[in-house]
Amino acid sequence: MLTIGYVLSIVLICGSQQKEGNMAIGPVKVGIVGLGHVGAHVGNSLVLQGIADEIYLCDVNEKKVAAEAQDLNDSSVFAPHRVRVYNCHAEYERLADCDVIVNAVGHVTLSAVSRDGELYATCHMVRTFVGRLAAAGFKGFYVNVTNPNDVVVREIHRLSGLPASHVMGTGTCLDSARLRSAIALATNVSPESINAYMLGEHGFTEIAAWSNVSFSGKPLAELAAVNPDRYGFDKAKLEEQALRGGYWCYAGKHCTEFAIANSAVRITRAIVHDEHVVLPVSTYLDGQYGQSGFFISVPALVDANGVEEVYELDLTDEERKGFLASCKKVQDNYAKLPAFPVEDSRKAPVVIPPDPEHDDIYAKGGYVVIHDGDEVMPGEENK
């Protein structure tokens, strides 16, 4: 039987060890920049899953961010524990002490046909706050939702001055979930038992790594050979579902919100809970797959250090060819961005110089990508 004195001595010893080890127990703080459909759902998911203790919201739309802060604070009454939600409007520096910042700024109508449609607009947006946060001392982690995902996450890394392991994008995390979901529906096997990854850009050139698909360790190819009725599904059809799922959602409700928000929250949870879980995220390549110097989606080990390790899958020749083509697409897109010095991003307010070559694109609704890969303005597809 434990005595009160014995229990108190244990508490005192543990407290002493904590002080000596310099262990600090503090609230989990998550910032969200951009309170559109996705950003708002990121906030709600963080609240209802009990992942964050404090949530800091930023958006240039003062009424919108005030409304979302009110709604999330009201929603927190039903959360597993108390959550405080703060309206920071455009005071980005208030997010400097956050553990994780989720970037969800965007211009969804520009991505209606291609995620590349947001290229210039969203990169200009992140240039207005990432440097300011760096100047304010932010040392945490970025989880980028904004498209084109792999290009924007690279720009965040450049402007933030953070180690590459501290910056990642949702990338093909959602696309891989869509692939697992499609396979699950085709085979009637739980997606939790399916390992399947979409690799490459979060866009039209990504590929399904079919050679690596397995069911709790059993390769798909072996299962299909033994039981073709169940596992001999149309791979091209399922890959198309993973690739086009977001656009099918957009066609019905003019946005995607729940799944992409939860993919960002899943990555955030892996960081703040030090999960050591493998997730397909847009991460920096430094020699893996023979590629270096940019961000693209591959499986990676995510924990309290951010991206701890990049997993290099054994791909077939055809898969590798597709992956390398996707790498080139991401690099070509990044090269299109107008120059912007890092030091200019550290000033408040940040002044984005005019971009005469592309400013008209924003007004007309972004690029449209047609079948042969050429980019044209809306209304000029058939010229």
Buried (B, 14 or more C-beta within 10 A) or exposed (E): EEEEEEEEEEEEEEEEEEEEEEEEEEEBBBBBBBBBBBBBBBBBBBBBBBBBBBBBBBBBBEEBBBBBBEBBBEBBEEBEEEBBBBBBBBBBBBBBBBBBBBBBBBBBBBBBBBBBBBBBBBBBBBBBBBBBBBBBEBBBBBBBBBBBBBBBBBBBBBBBBBBBBBBBBBBBBBBBBBBBBBBBEBBEBEBEBBBBBBBBBBBBBBBBBBBBBBBEEEBBEEBBEEEEEEBBBEBEEBBEBBBBBBBEBBEEEEBBBBBBBBBBBBBBBBBBEEBEBBBBBBBBBEEBBEBEEBBBBBBBBBBBBBBBBBEEBEBEEEBBEBBBEBBEBBBEBBEBBBEBEBEBBBEBEBEBEEBEEBEEBBEEBBBBBBEEEEBEBBEEEEE
